[in-house]
Amino acid sequence: MTKRARATPAADRGAGARRAFQRALRRAGAPFAGLVPEPGRDDVSWSLLIGDLLTGLPDGGLLTGLDAPHGARGLCLLQQPVVDALIEVQTTGRVDPVQGPDRPFTKIDIALTKDFIELLLSAFAAELDGVQGVDWPRRMSFGGPLADRRQLPLLMPDAAYHQFEVELSLGEGAKTGKVLLIVPAGSGSAAAQQAARSALDPAWQTAFRQTIVGAEVDLDVILMRRVRSLAELERLAPGDLIPFEAADLANISLEDRNGRIVLRGRLGQQGGRRAVRLTTEPATRSPGSSAEAAPPPDPAPAPPGDGQDPGMPEAAGRQIPGPDGSDPAARPIA
């Protein structure tokens, strides 16, 4: 009775959105003579949670932020062959079939790809006319490159996201690379949450508050759990490191004394201090780290303000005593 309303996952939009994105890619490449983008294999993922979204991003490529109305944000990823092809057709007039080594992207690279991204966003908005079930912002704009992916959990608003992924053939097959467009789903908007809250009976809310709202509840903020053998536990010493993934920062759970998950959240900052921002959607662990998780199988972070950089892939090991004062050596290590 007291659980907050959860957003209903978006239903499959069918082939309409896929075709719209493919046509938008062709329209965005039309002004670039010699580019000739031809969509190949494609995939659409609906209502991804922030932790799964960031964990599943392909390595490398030019990642840019997208600005949407009401503070929403999206992402666009161009793999390096796509960026190289855009630069080549604007400098030499053709796509070079030789693929160069991975390299950092310069300001010139970003300037030569910005127009393509803006054209893609505009064309996609136009191609969505008549497509049913569009619950994301139709018009978004180029927001700038994102060089440090470790900061994404702090930059992306808490919401569900749709991901469009297409493999492009460029220059009549001279190069091949993927384009990813990630848009915020409207089901996670503040308006939808407010509508769900207003649907509750006001009289029941008042009676509920008067009855139990003053009760105290002990809660633990958990980033991750790790299971270790007794031999491994005995070998631990001050200064040892227990690694964790960047996605763990977006998969924090708020648990009661019995280990039941009450709310989800992600690690962030407020006023220059570490903070846990509560979310409305349950987050999931990345596949690579779930194998070591102890029941309950949800990750758990060191408390804010411990001096660790939230962007670092590792943090010093420490033991967290149980809320009942039990021996920390008998509990999972966080």
Disulfide bonds with the S-S distance in Angstrom:
none
